[in-house]
Amino acid sequence: MSVQGKVALVTGGASGIGRAAAIALARHGAEVVVFDRNAEGAGAVAAEAGCTAMVGDIGESADVTRVVDQTIAGHGRIDILLHAAGIFPRNPYFEMTDEQWRHVLRVNLDGSFFVTREVGRHMRDRGAGTMILMTSDRGIHGAADFAHYAAAKGGMLAMVKSLALALGRHGVTVNGINPGMTDTPLARGGNPNWEEKLAVDVLGSCSTPEDVAEIVLFLAGTAGRFMTGQIVSTRLRYGA
């Protein structure tokens, strides 16, 4: 699962799965750039892992272009994109406002398009690279109080397939990870019935961000070089 000497751009790297993956990639020899709107959190990860922090809004096309361009200018290339940035607010379907709907789609779906478009152009022209998107089984099964999140993640699932088809002949792999119940601040904040969710989970427990980071290492390294267009789910559906 070697990533030694590779350049990795990690969105949403200030906390949760993004943070754990950024640290794991750096510890396995990758040059890591953490991209997050949380300057303090990104800086803390950079200090811990010995990597670079860049601050910006994933939902702003100009910010994404700036960070991608600066990463390439500073490191020469991008070999790995881990796109883990996203938000997970709880808004019941029939009480959801236009603004709440658009905000989640802007960050989670538009942001995914912006970063994969920019990095994808670069990887296509280089003829090498791997993209890993943090998707969700909510994009398959839906969620009554998170319909905007589910819709965005459903779009990302289709994006993984589309990108894999567009980039496969250019030596670029694209895969997604459905992490299931993972103990992150984002997941806990969106699940007031956290203990009930754990009780019906097929494993009876949740994964840690570090557990999911191991899957990232597999897909990003040489072991995953012949996988593309796949969604790696950690377990069976655990309920809505």
Buried (B, 14 or more C-beta within 10 A) or exposed (E): BEBEEBBBBBBBBBBBBBBBBBBBBBBBEBBBBBBBBBEEBBBBBBEEBEBBBBBBBBBBBEBBBBBBEBBBEEBEBBBBBBBBBBBBBEBEEEEBEEEEBEBBBBBBBBBBBBBBBBBBEBBBEBEEBBBBBBBBBBBBEBBEBBBBBBBBBBBBBEBBBEBBEBBEEBBBBBBBBBBBBBBBEBBBEBBEEBEEBBEEBEEEEBBBBBBBBBBBBBBBBEEBEEBBBBBBBBBEBBEE
